[in-house]
């Protein structure tokens, strides 16, 4: 009986939070969750990591020297009903111009809708966040890259819907062979609102705009990274490290400061010729469970 009551109260709180999200000032909450197993395993300190198909999501200038076509598919899951799927690609157009793009799809299934705590929900509904982006990374000189992405956000909560245009801007500077400095602003755009047929629309909702600046240094088979991230008017420090244990096996670790429910991260990858499989482990506190991220990357 106690278990039923706890589940009932939990479902009530979750449904209230998601429904009230339609009238908050800050939207697209699922788009704030870290994406890409390699970035997540390094504490998402990724603004200066180059030539990874997931990197333009953190800095659109991050492709400096990647021949051919590379595509990466990602999957993230936590709790029992939260999923995030992604697909990113990079294509070299010339020695200095690189096209990149991707799609992120996040969903919370079968949210129990209750107005009061009860054993049985009054109804079930879903919440979806979708991000579609494409852009270019341009190598201005051998040491300087600039990048731009344009995209479209779609959010759907129950029968409420809203869309928003957004852009990403980035720069990457390589003063030395093993040192990289970078900065980016992602999800920059005007506020949007959610609407529902026959009901007055929500208040304006701001995009999850993120400002990042960081540095990385590679020594032999080791990579160390540090980013300063400003999100929701809070300043965070992200630290990450990666080590090549074997030519086919890497290990990673990271730490994210000043978050309420997350800090340490870890990950591994296995590479065979042109195929890579990445995994990341991101535990959450406050009984929010653990996030498991997977990526499958192919270079053609």
C-alpha positions, 0 to 999 in steps of 0.5 A: 500500500505504501508503494502505491501511495509513493508511486501515486504521489510521484506521478502527481508531482511529475505531471504537475511539473511537466504541465506547469512547464508549459507556463514557465519562463524556461523551455526545452528542458530535455535539450539541456541534457548532455548529448553524445557519449564521448562528451558526456563521459568527459563532463561535457567539457567539449567546446575545444574538442575537434573532429568529432561529429557530436562536437558541433553541438557544443561548438560549430567551429570544432571541425578542423580537419576531417576528410570524407563523411562521418555519421554518429547515432546516439541513444540516452535513457534514464528513469523508465520513460525518458529517452533521447535519440540523436543523429549527427553528421560531418561532411568535408566540402573542401580543405577549409569548409566543413558541413555539419548537422544533426537531429535530437529527439527527446521524449517522456512517455506515458506521464500520469496526469493527476489533479490530486494524488490518487491510485489511478491517473486521470489520463496519460500524456507525452512530452517531446523536445526536438532540435534540428540544426545544420551549419558550417565550420570554416578554417580561416587560417591554420590556427583559427576556425569560425562556425555557424549553425542554424536550427529549429526547436519544436516542443510538444507537451500534451496538446500544447505546441511551440516552435522557435528558430535558433542559431549557434556561433563558435570560434576555435583558436589553435595557438600551438599544436597541442593547445586549443582555446574555444568559445561558443554561444548555442541555442541563441534566439528569441523566446517562443510560446506554447499554444493549444487549440481553444486555450489561451497561449502560454507566457513567452518561454526562453530558449536554453541559451548556453555560453561556453569558453574553454581550453584543452591540452593534449600530451601524448595519449592524454587529453585534458579539458576545462570549460566555463559554462553559463546556463540559466544565469548560473556559472558552471565549471566542467572538467574532463580527461581522456586517455588512450589505453590502447589504439582501440580503447579509450577511457574518460572521466569528468566532473561538472560543478555547481549543479543540483543533481549531477557532478561526476561522469565516466565513459569508455570507447572501442574503435576498430578501423572506421567504426567507434562505439562509445558509452558514458555513465552519468549518475544523478543525485536526489533519486533521479537515477542514472543516465546511460549514453551510447553512440555508434560512429562510422567514418566513410 
